[in-house]
């Protein structure tokens, strides 16, 4: 059974990301700040993800405003989860050991 509880390191990372984003943008993020924070290389890639239904976080509109918006806390949570779940181990160089007789 999978738990929704975060590991302490993930929670710390989420808090760190949240603080950074909140200080820069406030509670809501939009535009280039949003799509680049989510790892999209362009606005077109971001829009394609929306049209395909592949957006990893909830987006919303604001009355009489253009664009899509997301809560900074949801962006931070997504990024922390991705970092924790997809962390790769550092690649270890393969070393061939040769036995030398003396």
N, C-alpha and C positions, 0 to 999 in steps of 0.2 A: 504494500500500500504506500503510495507516494504522499509525502507531507508537503503542505504549503509553507511550512516554517523554514526560515532561512538559516543557513549556517552562520555563526558569528562573523566570520570573515566576509561573507556576502553582505550581511547587514551593515557592517562597517563600510564596505565599499559603496553600497547604495547610499548611505548617509553622506559619504565624501563626494560622490557624483552629484547628489541632490544639492548639497551646499554650494558647490561650484556653479551648477546651472542656475540655481535660484539667485545667487548673487549677480550673475550676468544678465538674466532675463526675467526674473520674477517668477510667479507661480505658473505661468503659461508660456509656451514657446511655439513659434511659428516660423514659416519661411525657411531661408537657408540654414538658420540655426537649428531648426528641427530636422531637416533632411540630412544635414551633415552630421549631427549628433547620432542619428540612427545608422550612419554608415553608408548612406546613398551618395553616389558620386556626382549626381546632378538632380535638378528639379524634375527632369523628364523621367529618370529612374524612379524617383519618389512617386510621381503620378502614376507610372505603370504599376507599381506595387499596389497602389490604392485600387486601380481599375481591375487588377487581377484578384483582389480580395486577400492580398498577402501582407497587409500592414500588421506589424507585430504588436502594436499598441492601439488603444482607442483614440480616434481623432474626432473632433467636433468643430462645428462652426459657431461663430459669434454673430448675433444679429447685427445687421448693417455693417459688417466687416467682411473683407475678402479673405480667402485662404482657409487653410485647415489649421487647427490648433491641437495641442496636447498638453496635458499637465506635466510639469517638470518631474513630479514624483513618479509618474508612470514611465517616463523616459529613463530616469535613474534606476528604477526597479528592473526594467528590461535589460539595460546595459550591464548591471551587476549580475543578473541571472545568466546572461550570455557569457560573460567573462568566467563565471564559476563553472558553468556546464560545459563550455567548449575549450577550457584551458588545456593546451597541449603540453605534454612533457617536453622538456628540452631535448633536442636530438643528441644522442650520444654517439660519438665517433666509434666506429668499430675498430678495434685494435686486434691485429693478428699477433699472437704470441708465438715466438719460435723458441724451441728448446735448444740450447747450445750445449753440446757435451764438451767437457774440458779434459 
